[in-house]
Amino acid sequence: MNELRECVAVSLADANRALTALRAARLLDAWRPRKIDGELAIPVLNAEAAAGLLKSAGVVARPCRAEFEKRRRPLRLSDEDLGVSGFLVVGDIILLNYSSKLGFQTYVNAVSKLAEIYPRAKSIFLKLGTTGELRLPQLVLLYGAGETLTVVKESGLRFRVDVAKTYFNPRLSGERQRIASLVNNNERVLDMFCGVAPFSIAVASRSTATVVANDLNPYAAALAEANVALNAKLLKGRVVVLRSDARALPNVVEGRFDRIIMNNPTSSTDFLDVACKLASRQSATLHVYYLAQTQDEAIVNIVEAASRSCADVNVEFSRKVIEYSPSKSIFVADLSCKGA
């Protein structure tokens, strides 16, 4: 039976990017998208929020209302459906977040439901937390073969990810596309904490920028190089991968950067002095990700830290990116500034 639902309409050329971003932001409604007058109408939970998200990701979308058919099976399970505190689908691997308030049987029940709704899942892990300087995840296998290496498809790109040795969050896909849409041709971009390089490769896929992708984790840097090679035919720009402590970068890289991506929410402000040494003295943009309880708290702390080393610091854009825990979220602030 068809029902009239909220939706966003996008061009067919932007359909895959839009679906990826909306899925990551959990804004998709459980109804089938349909083509209408040369566009794809995508049913969403909140049309205004969905259109705003897509705009920030560089996708033109307009709110709409249309009739849709119900999907034969649920689009996804929510945390509430599973009775857990959160989960991530990374390629064909699923990570469940651990909470000491929940009994083990809760996770057993959740795994049963997840295996049904994601029949292609090779492994399901319980993530207990992170450990060490590289903040590697502590995983307990709950289901499957225990495979930790997977391939994630995102906006036409592919990324090799090892969930046990590297960090990758598919819910940041919309944010990666937003940043990539802002980069001009021939910019010099530094991805200070690149992980397996999804930000760097997204940027280079859309512009002729030169991107330096750096990470301290040797395994992440190795996968970053592999991912650059994997997507080589799709890249307009150049990605150079480094493995270095971010604090040493002023002594490692030559020249300054027009744009610096700082996706290290728990420690980003500790490296803003380094970013200011590397930022262009004429004009630069810093994309700073920060873990806080409120957006105002995030902005105040980011600006205060940046102003100690950079000149003419201004907030050009800010928003909540994803929820991190019941009390904290990850926020981003785009700063315009001049390097030291």
N, C-alpha and C positions, 0 to 999 in steps of 0.2 A: 504494500500500500504506500502511495506517495504522500509526502507531507511538505508543507511550505516551511522552509527553514532559512535562517540567516546564512549568507555566503559572501565570498569575495570572488570577483571575476578577474582573471589574468589572461594574458596572451598565451597561446599554446606553446610558444617558444620559451616562455618563463615558467611553464607548468611544473617541471621537475624541481626547479629551484624553490618555487613557492611551496610545493608539497613538503619538501625536505625541511624548510624553515618552520612551517606551521606544525609539522609533526614533532620537531624538536622542542618547540615551545608549548606543546600539548594544547593547541588551539583547534585541532581538527575535530569535527563532529562525526558521529558514527553513521554517516550516510555516504552514498556513492557520489563522487564528483561527476559532472556531466558537461558535455559540450553544448554551448548555447551561442548562436550567432558568431561563430569563429573564435570564441573564447572558452576557457575552462572555468566553470562555476564550481567553487570548492566550498562545501558546507563547513561552517566553523561555529565554535561556541560563542564567539563575540566578534562580529564583523568589523566594528570600529578598531578593536585591539589588533585584529588580524591584519587589517589594511595598514595600520601604523607600523606593525612589525615588518611587513613586507617592504614598505617604503624605506625603512632604515636599512633593509638588506638590498636595496637597489632594484626592487621589483615593483612595477606600476600595478596597482590593484585598486578596485573600486568595490565598496560594499554593495550587496545585492540581496534579493530574496527570490527563491525559486523552489520548485518541487523536486524532491530527491527520493530515490529508492533506498530502503534500509539495507545495510550490508548483511550478508548471510551470517557472518560471525562478527563478534565485537572487534572494533578497530584496535583497541588496546585495553589492557587492564590498568585501572588506576591503583595508586597506593592503597586507597580505601578498599577497593575490591579485594586486594590481596591481604589486607590487614598488616602491611609492613610500612616501614618508614621511608621507603624509596627504592627504586631500581633503575638500572640503565641497560639498554640493549646496545651492545657494541658489536656490529657485524653479526656473527652467529654465536655470540657469547653474551650471557646475561649476568649482571652483577647486582646482588641484593645488598642493601645497606644493613648493617647490624645495629640492633638496639637492645640494650640490656633489659629493657622493659618487656621484651617479647620472649616467649618461650620457644624452644626449638621446634615444637610441633607446628607453630605458626609458619615457620619457614618451610617445613615439609609440605604443608598444605599449599603454600604459595608456589613452590616448585612444581607441584602437580598441575596447578592452573596454568603456569607459565609454559610448561612443556606442551600443554594442549593448544594454547593460543599461538605459540611460536614453535611449531613442529620441527623447524630446521635448526633450532638451537643445538649446538654441539656440546656446550658446557654451561652450567649455571653455578656461580660461585657466591658465597657469602663473604662480603667485604667487612672485615673486623675493624680496619683502620689503616693508618699509614705509619711507616717507620723509617728512621735513618735520614741522613742529609738529603738524599734524593727523594724522600717521601714516597717510597715504594709501597704499594698496597699489600696488606696481609689478607690472603684469600684462603677460604676453605671450600673444597669442592663438595657440592651438594647433588650434582646430577651430571651425567655424561662422561666423556672420555678424559676430561681434564685439560683439554687443549686451551692454551692461552693466546696463541697467535691467530689473528683474524684479519680480514680485509673489510674495510668500511667504505661504502660508496656514498659520496656526498656531492651534490651539485655537479654531477658529471665527472668528478675526480675520484681517485681511489687511494686509500691510505692503509698501509700495513701497520697494525697496532698490536702490541703485546700487552694485554691487560695486567699482567703480573709484573712487568718491568718498566712500563711507561704510563703516562697520563694522557687520556683522550676522553673528551666529553662531547657526545653527539648533540647535546642540547645547545652547544655553542655554534652550531652550523649557521644559524641566521646572523650571528654576530660576525662570524668569519666573512660572510658575504657582504655585510655592511661595511666592514673595514676595506675589503677588496674594492668595493664600488667607489670609495673615496680617494683611492690612490691614482695619481696622474702618471702619464707616461714619463719615463726617464727619472722618476724619483729614486732616491737612495733610501731604503727601508731597512731597519734593524728589528728583527724578531728576537728579543733578548732572551726569552725562555721558550724556545720553539717546540719542545717535545718532539713529536714525529713530523712536525712542520706543516700542519694543516693551514694555519694562518698564512705562512710564507708562500705555500703553493697556490692557495686561493688568490693571493695578491698577484703572483706572477702569471696566473692563468688569465687575468683580465687586463693587464697593462704591461708595458715594456720596462717596468721598474727593475732595479737591481736589489735583490733582497739578501741580506746576511742573516742566516738562521742559526742561532746559537743555543746550545744546551750543555749543562754540566754532565748530564747522564750520558755515559758513552753508548749505551744500548739505544737510547732515544736518538742520539746523533746518527748512529748507524742506520736506524730505520728511516730517519729523515732523508739521508742520502739515497736510500733505496726508494723512497717515495718520490723524490725528485726524478729519479730515473724512470719510475713507473708511469709518471705523468708527463714525461718529457715532450711528447708530441703535442700536448695541449697547452704548453707554456709559451707565452709571448715574451715574458721577461726571464731574468736569470736568478737562480737561487744558489748561493754559496753556503755550505754548511760548515759550522765551526763547533768544536767541543772545547768550551772554556768556562771557567768561573766568570760570571758576568762582571765581577769587580775588576777583573784583569783586562776587560775588553778595550779600554782606552790605550793600553799598551800592545794590543794585538791587532786591531783593525786600523786601517788608514782612512783619513778623512772623516767627515761628519755626515749626519743623516737628516733627511727631510722629515722622516716619520719613524717613531719608535713604538713598537708594540710590547707591552709589559703585562703579559698574562701570567702573573704569579700572585694571585689574590691575597695570600697570607703574608707575603713579604715584599710586595711591589714598592711600597714607600721607602724601604730600606735601600733601594737601588736608584732612587730618583737623583741622587747626587751624581751617580755614574752616568745616568741618562743625560743629564744636563751637560756633562763634559763631552758627550758624543753628539748632542743636538746641534743643528745648524745655528750659527750666530745670527743669521738673517731672519729666519723664521722656521719653526719646526712644530710638528704635532706629536704629542705623546698620548697614546691610548693606554690608560692606567686602570687595571682591574684590581678591585679592593673588596675585602670581606668585612662587612659591617652590619649593624642592626638596621640602620636607616640610610637613605640616600644622602640626607644632609650630613650625617656623620662621615660618610665616605668622602664627600666633596671637601669638607673642612680639613680632614686629615691629609688628603692628597694634595690640596692646594698649599697647605702649610709646609709640607715636606718639599714640594717642588719649588716654592718661593725662596727656600734657603739657598738654592744653588742656581736656578734658572732666572732669567729676567723676563719682565712683561708677561707674567703668567695669567692666562684667562681661561675660564671654562667655556668651551664652545658647545658642548653637548654632554648630557649624562643620562643614565637610565639604569634601572634594575635589569640585570641580565638573567640570572637564574637563582632559585632558592637553594641555599646550601644546607640549612638545617631549620628546625621550627622557629628559631630566633634570629638567624642570620641569613643574609643573601649576598651574592656577588654583584657588585655594581661596577659600571665603567664610567670614567670621566675622560673626555677628549679635551686635552689642554693645548692651547696655542702658547708658544713661548719662544725665547731666544736662548741659545746655549751659552754656557759660561765661557 
